[in-house]
Amino acid sequence: MTEKDPSTNVLGGPLTACSMDPLTGFYRDGACNTCTEDTGSHTVCAVMTAEFLAFSKYVGNDLSTPRPEFGFAGLVPGDRWCLCASRFLQAHDEGCAPQVDLAATHQRALNIVSLEILRGYATG
């Protein structure tokens, strides 16, 4: 695996953890760290909603069904997860994007989603 990009968030500060339970991230280290091999750019720390999970399943990425063979329990509303930046932008365009933890969202997400859009979904 290639070297991790610097762990910097979209606000320019240190990247904070997104979720240890369920364990998320391209590296499965609990943070939305990334590298050049992460072609999906799993960089947006999102708080799952029923609406977003239904949307994601509809467009072909079922995040709610358990997949024990991969050690994946399935996500439920309230879980935090490192989403692909392009999927987040697609959900934004469709009006069903989840909230975002800006401190836990990797700066590489800005290559796909503007900070202005991300701020519109910032958690309180």
N, C-alpha and C positions, 0 to 999 in steps of 0.2 A: 504494500500500500504506500502511496506517496505521502510526503510530509504534510502534516496538518497546516492549514492556513492559520495565521495568528488568531487567537481567541479574542476577537474584538466584536462588540455589538454594534448595532446600527446607530447608536448614539455616540460612538467613539470610545466607550469605556470597556472595561473587562467583561467578557461574556459570562453571564451567570448560568447556573443550571436550569434546565427546562423541566425535566422530570426523571426521577430515579425509580418511580413506581407508577405507571409502567416505565421501564427503562427505555429511553428514546435516544435518538441521534444516529447519524450515519455510522459513527464509531461505537454506538451503544455504550456511551460514557455518560449519559444523562444530560448532555449539552448538545446544542445544534452546531457542533464543530463540523468543518468541511475540508475538502481538499479537491484537487483537480479530478480525481477519480469519482467524486460524488456528482455524477452527471445530472442527477435530479435536483441538486442544490437543496438538500434537506436542511434548510436554514431558518425557517420561520417557526418560532415557538408559539404554538396556537393552543387555545383552550377549546376543547371539543364541545360542540353543541349537537343536539339531535338533528337539527336541520342540516348542519354541515356534514355529519356522518351519513345521512341519507343521500345528500348530493354526491359525496365522494363515492359511495357505493354505486349510484346511478351512472356515474361517468367511468366506472370500471376499476376503482380502487377501494375495495371493501375493507375498511379499517375496523369495523365493529364485530365481525365474525371471528370467534376464537380460532387460532391455527396452532394447536398444541405441538404439531410436528416442527414448528419454527419457534416454539417457546413464546408464542404470542397469545395473550389472553383475550384480545379484542378490546377496543376502546369504547368507553361510555362517556356521556356528557359530563363535563367537568375535568376529564383527563387532559393533561398537557402533552403535546406531541410535536416533534420537529417535522413540520410539513414541507413538502417541496414548494419552493417559492412560486413556481408557475401554477401549481394547483391552487395556492392561496389566491393568486391574481385571478385565476379563472372563477373561483368562488366569489371574489369581490365583484367581478363583472356580472355574475349571475345573481348578485344580491344576497348571498348566504355565507359570506366569509365569517369565520370565528374571530373572537378576540385574540389579541397578540400581546405577548410579554416582550416589550422592546429591549429590555436589558438582557434577555435570553435569546434574542434573534440576531443571528450572525450578520456581520456587515456585508457579506457576499450576497445576501438577499436583495440588497440595493441594486444589483446588476439586473434584477428582474422586476422588482416592485419598488416604487418610489417611497421615500420616507414619509411624504405627505399622506399617501394611502395607508401605510402602516400605522401612522399616528392616529388615523381615524378609527382604528380598531384597538387602540392601546387599552390594556387593563388598568383599572383604577388605581 
